[in-house]
């Protein structure tokens, strides 16, 4: 759509709106008014399907002039910031680039918001910012990021706090736990397992993976989009610092659980083997969130269980294989 499609103030800008989470979130937000998607398309996904009220702009969030012009033109009431390098091994391989995109890019967005009069910013952060703990993690748990990606997200939270305390507006932090769904462009656990299983339907396979015992709180993509939409549409609170919400299921599963469940969905008998070469050097043993605050204050909870989420992923994967045949 033309960049001129939105002429009235009060819409929503979604950075990273063509991404894995951004695309379904954009579809939900269109019910609440005009949406402008800003994305550099660096992960290879297309812009969202054209729709009434939707404007799609290709831009790098680090381009300060471009971001200032976009915010000045579209005058959004809210910016949802999703744009980032999310893949942890990619961040570890090139920490300078990860920090440039994730930290300096967000500062560019915040500065554009301040200059353009947008007074509500919703930040997509991560459950990875919490200190390592064997127990459930509530929003009050201490922070202690131990990898580049987590450090960048913790920095983002401090940046947003400084922005709100300077009087520029209101902020909200969504600490997102592990999102799963069809067509994940990042090399996360489930896409990696599906790639390794290949077309071995009905066969017995020896599946070599990294750390099998690590446990994560997995959230269906549809639920995560709904949780972010609830934060965006919630009236901003008059607070000097950002509000923080865990978007999590409150249930955790091991990497082995995921691998065996995917194999079963595909009709594969899998034997799991830990390959030290595939193990991350920094990999927290557990990451289980407490969703109570989001449930109480947003009326949101993760509604899709793991089996339903994996079934949707496998259906999409089979359709993709069939279309490529």
C-alpha positions as CSV (number, residue, x, y, z in Angstrom):
1,X,0.0,0.0,0.0
2,X,1.0,3.6,-0.5
3,X,2.8,5.3,2.4
4,X,0.0,8.0,2.1
5,X,-2.7,5.5,3.1
6,X,-2.9,6.8,6.6
7,X,-3.6,10.5,7.0
8,X,-5.4,10.7,10.3
9,X,-3.5,10.6,13.6
10,X,-4.0,8.0,16.3
11,X,-3.0,4.7,14.7
12,X,-0.4,2.1,15.6
13,X,3.1,1.6,14.3
14,X,4.5,-1.9,14.6
15,X,8.2,-2.2,14.0
16,X,9.1,-5.7,12.8
17,X,5.5,-6.0,11.8
18,X,6.3,-8.5,8.9
19,X,8.0,-10.8,11.4
20,X,6.9,-14.1,13.0
21,X,5.0,-12.4,15.8
22,X,4.5,-9.1,14.1
23,X,2.3,-10.4,11.2
24,X,-0.4,-12.0,13.3
25,X,-0.3,-9.1,15.7
26,X,-0.8,-6.6,12.9
27,X,-3.9,-8.6,11.7
28,X,-5.4,-8.3,15.2
29,X,-4.6,-4.6,15.6
30,X,-6.3,-3.7,12.4
31,X,-9.6,-4.2,14.2
32,X,-8.6,-1.2,16.4
33,X,-7.7,1.3,13.7
34,X,-5.0,2.0,11.1
35,X,-1.7,0.2,11.4
36,X,1.7,1.1,9.9
37,X,4.2,-1.8,9.6
38,X,7.9,-0.9,9.5
39,X,10.2,-3.7,8.6
40,X,13.5,-4.1,6.7
41,X,12.5,-7.7,5.6
42,X,15.9,-9.0,6.6
43,X,14.6,-12.4,7.7
44,X,13.1,-13.1,4.3
45,X,9.4,-12.9,5.2
46,X,7.1,-10.7,3.0
47,X,5.1,-7.8,4.2
48,X,1.6,-8.6,5.6
49,X,-1.2,-9.1,3.1
50,X,-2.7,-5.7,2.0
51,X,-5.7,-4.7,3.9
52,X,-7.9,-1.6,4.6
53,X,-6.1,0.6,7.0
54,X,-2.7,-1.0,6.6
55,X,0.4,0.7,5.4
56,X,3.7,-1.2,4.9
57,X,7.0,0.6,4.8
58,X,10.4,-0.9,4.3
59,X,12.9,0.8,6.6
60,X,15.8,0.0,8.9
61,X,15.0,1.1,12.5
62,X,18.6,2.3,12.8
63,X,17.9,4.9,10.1
64,X,17.1,7.8,12.5
65,X,15.9,10.2,9.7
66,X,13.6,7.5,8.3
67,X,12.1,6.7,11.6
68,X,11.6,10.3,12.5
69,X,9.8,10.9,9.2
70,X,7.6,7.9,9.6
71,X,6.4,8.8,13.1
72,X,6.0,12.5,12.1
73,X,3.8,11.5,9.1
74,X,1.7,8.9,10.7
75,X,1.4,10.4,14.2
76,X,0.6,7.1,15.9
77,X,-0.8,6.9,19.4
78,X,1.2,3.7,20.1
79,X,4.4,2.2,18.9
80,X,4.8,-1.6,19.3
81,X,8.5,-2.4,19.1
82,X,9.2,-6.0,17.8
83,X,12.1,-5.4,15.4
84,X,15.3,-7.1,16.6
85,X,17.7,-9.9,16.0
86,X,16.1,-12.7,18.0
87,X,18.2,-15.7,17.2
88,X,20.5,-16.3,20.1
89,X,23.4,-18.1,18.2
90,X,23.3,-15.2,15.6
91,X,23.6,-12.7,18.4
92,X,26.5,-14.6,19.9
93,X,28.3,-14.8,16.5
94,X,28.1,-11.1,15.9
95,X,27.4,-9.3,19.1
96,X,28.3,-5.9,17.7
97,X,25.6,-6.1,15.0
98,X,23.1,-7.5,17.5
99,X,23.6,-4.6,19.9
100,X,23.6,-2.1,17.0
101,X,20.2,-3.4,15.8
102,X,18.6,-4.2,19.1
103,X,19.9,-1.4,21.3
104,X,20.7,1.5,19.0
105,X,17.8,0.6,16.8
106,X,15.4,0.9,19.7
107,X,16.9,4.2,20.7
108,X,16.2,5.5,17.2
109,X,12.6,4.4,17.7
110,X,12.3,6.1,21.1
111,X,13.8,9.3,19.8
112,X,11.4,9.4,16.9
113,X,8.5,8.8,19.3
114,X,9.6,11.7,21.5
115,X,10.1,14.0,18.5
116,X,6.8,13.0,16.9
117,X,4.6,13.2,20.0
118,X,3.8,9.4,20.4
119,X,3.3,8.9,24.1
120,X,2.8,5.1,24.3
121,X,5.5,2.5,23.6
122,X,5.0,-1.2,24.0
123,X,8.3,-3.1,24.1
124,X,8.7,-6.8,23.2
125,X,11.3,-8.0,25.7
126,X,12.1,-11.5,26.8
127,X,11.9,-13.9,29.7
128,X,15.6,-14.4,29.1
129,X,16.3,-11.2,31.0
130,X,15.7,-13.0,34.3
131,X,18.4,-14.5,36.5
132,X,18.7,-18.2,36.2
133,X,16.4,-19.9,38.6
134,X,14.9,-23.4,39.1
135,X,11.6,-21.9,40.2
136,X,8.8,-19.9,38.4
137,X,9.7,-16.4,37.4
138,X,7.4,-13.6,38.3
139,X,7.8,-10.0,37.1
140,X,9.5,-9.1,40.4
141,X,12.3,-11.7,40.0
142,X,15.8,-10.3,39.7
143,X,17.3,-9.7,36.2
144,X,20.7,-11.1,35.2
145,X,21.0,-11.6,31.4
146,X,23.8,-14.0,30.5
147,X,23.9,-13.9,26.7
148,X,24.0,-11.1,24.1
149,X,20.3,-11.3,23.2
150,X,19.2,-11.2,26.8
151,X,21.6,-8.3,27.5
152,X,20.1,-6.3,24.6
153,X,16.6,-6.9,25.8
154,X,17.5,-5.8,29.4
155,X,19.1,-2.7,27.9
156,X,15.9,-2.0,26.0
157,X,13.9,-2.1,29.3
158,X,16.3,0.4,30.8
159,X,16.1,2.6,27.7
160,X,12.3,2.6,27.9
161,X,12.4,3.4,31.6
162,X,14.7,6.4,30.9
163,X,12.3,7.5,28.2
164,X,9.2,7.4,30.4
165,X,11.0,9.1,33.4
166,X,12.1,11.9,31.0
167,X,8.3,12.6,30.6
168,X,8.0,11.5,27.0
169,X,5.1,9.2,27.7
170,X,4.0,5.8,29.0
171,X,5.8,2.5,28.5
172,X,4.8,-1.2,28.7
173,X,7.2,-4.1,28.7
174,X,6.1,-7.6,27.5
175,X,8.5,-10.2,28.7
176,X,7.8,-12.8,26.0
177,X,8.6,-16.4,26.7
178,X,9.4,-19.0,23.9
179,X,6.9,-18.4,21.0
180,X,6.1,-21.4,18.8
181,X,4.1,-21.6,15.6
182,X,4.1,-22.4,11.9
183,X,6.7,-20.8,9.6
184,X,9.2,-19.6,12.2
185,X,12.0,-18.0,10.2
186,X,14.6,-18.3,13.0
187,X,16.6,-21.4,13.6
188,X,14.9,-22.2,16.9
189,X,14.3,-25.6,18.5
190,X,11.2,-26.7,16.6
191,X,12.3,-25.7,13.0
192,X,15.7,-27.4,13.7
193,X,14.0,-30.6,14.8
194,X,11.7,-30.6,11.8
195,X,14.7,-30.1,9.5
196,X,16.5,-33.0,11.1
197,X,13.5,-35.3,10.9
198,X,13.2,-34.5,7.2
199,X,10.9,-36.8,5.3
200,X,11.5,-39.8,7.6
201,X,7.7,-40.4,8.2
202,X,7.1,-43.9,9.5
203,X,10.8,-44.6,9.9
204,X,13.1,-45.1,13.0
205,X,15.5,-42.2,13.3
206,X,18.4,-41.4,15.5
207,X,18.0,-37.7,16.2
208,X,21.1,-35.8,17.3
209,X,20.3,-32.6,19.2
210,X,21.9,-30.2,21.7
211,X,20.9,-29.9,25.3
212,X,17.9,-32.2,25.8
213,X,17.1,-31.4,29.5
214,X,16.7,-27.7,29.2
215,X,13.1,-26.7,30.0
216,X,11.2,-23.7,28.5
217,X,7.8,-22.1,28.8
218,X,6.3,-22.3,25.3
219,X,3.6,-20.0,24.1
220,X,1.5,-20.5,20.9
221,X,2.0,-17.8,18.4
222,X,-1.7,-17.1,18.3
223,X,-1.8,-16.6,22.1
224,X,1.3,-14.3,22.0
225,X,-0.2,-12.1,19.4
226,X,-3.4,-11.8,21.5
227,X,-1.4,-11.0,24.6
228,X,0.5,-8.2,22.8
229,X,-2.7,-6.9,21.4
230,X,-4.2,-6.7,24.9
231,X,-1.2,-4.6,26.0
232,X,-1.5,-2.3,23.1
233,X,-5.2,-1.7,23.5
234,X,-5.1,-1.3,27.3
235,X,-5.4,2.3,28.3
236,X,-2.0,3.7,29.3
237,X,-1.5,4.0,33.0
238,X,-0.2,7.2,34.6
239,X,3.0,5.7,36.0
240,X,6.6,7.1,36.0
241,X,8.1,3.8,35.0
242,X,7.0,1.1,32.5
243,X,4.6,-1.6,33.5
244,X,6.0,-5.1,33.1
245,X,4.0,-8.2,32.1
246,X,5.1,-11.8,31.6
247,X,3.5,-13.3,28.5
248,X,3.9,-17.0,29.3
249,X,1.9,-20.2,29.7
250,X,3.0,-21.1,33.2
251,X,3.9,-24.6,32.0
252,X,7.4,-25.8,30.9
253,X,8.6,-28.7,28.7
254,X,12.0,-30.1,27.9
255,X,13.7,-30.1,24.6
256,X,13.4,-33.9,24.7
257,X,9.6,-33.5,25.2
258,X,9.3,-31.3,22.2
259,X,11.4,-33.6,20.0
260,X,9.5,-36.8,20.9
261,X,6.1,-35.1,20.5
262,X,7.0,-33.8,17.1
263,X,8.3,-37.2,16.0
264,X,5.1,-38.8,17.2
265,X,3.0,-36.3,15.3
266,X,5.0,-37.3,12.2
267,X,4.7,-41.0,12.8
268,X,8.5,-41.3,13.5
269,X,10.1,-43.4,16.1
270,X,13.0,-41.3,17.4
271,X,16.0,-42.1,19.6
272,X,17.4,-38.9,21.0
273,X,21.2,-38.4,21.3
274,X,22.9,-35.4,22.8
275,X,25.6,-34.1,20.4
276,X,28.1,-31.9,22.3
277,X,28.8,-30.0,19.1
278,X,25.2,-28.8,19.1
279,X,25.1,-27.7,22.7
280,X,25.0,-24.0,23.4
281,X,27.9,-22.9,25.6
282,X,25.5,-20.7,27.6
283,X,22.1,-22.3,28.0
284,X,20.0,-21.8,31.1
285,X,18.5,-25.0,32.5
286,X,15.0,-23.7,33.0
287,X,12.8,-20.7,32.1
288,X,9.3,-21.0,33.5
289,X,7.1,-17.9,33.8
290,X,4.3,-16.9,36.1
291,X,1.4,-15.6,34.1
292,X,-0.8,-14.4,37.0
293,X,-0.4,-10.6,36.5
294,X,-1.4,-10.8,32.8
295,X,-4.3,-13.0,33.7
296,X,-5.5,-10.6,36.4
297,X,-4.9,-7.3,34.8
298,X,-5.3,-8.0,31.1
299,X,-7.7,-10.9,31.2
300,X,-5.2,-12.8,29.0
301,X,-3.9,-16.4,29.3
302,X,-2.3,-18.9,26.9
303,X,-5.2,-20.9,25.6
304,X,-3.5,-23.4,23.3
305,X,-1.7,-26.3,24.9
306,X,1.5,-27.8,23.6
307,X,-0.1,-30.6,21.6
308,X,-2.5,-28.2,19.8
309,X,0.5,-25.9,19.0
310,X,2.6,-28.7,17.7
311,X,-0.2,-30.1,15.6
312,X,-0.7,-26.8,13.9
313,X,3.1,-26.6,13.2
314,X,3.2,-30.1,11.7
315,X,0.1,-29.4,9.5
316,X,1.8,-26.4,8.1
317,X,5.1,-28.3,7.7
318,X,3.4,-31.1,5.8
319,X,1.6,-28.6,3.5
320,X,4.9,-26.9,2.8
321,X,6.6,-30.2,1.9
322,X,3.6,-31.2,-0.3
323,X,3.7,-27.8,-2.2
324,X,7.5,-28.2,-2.8
325,X,7.1,-31.8,-4.1
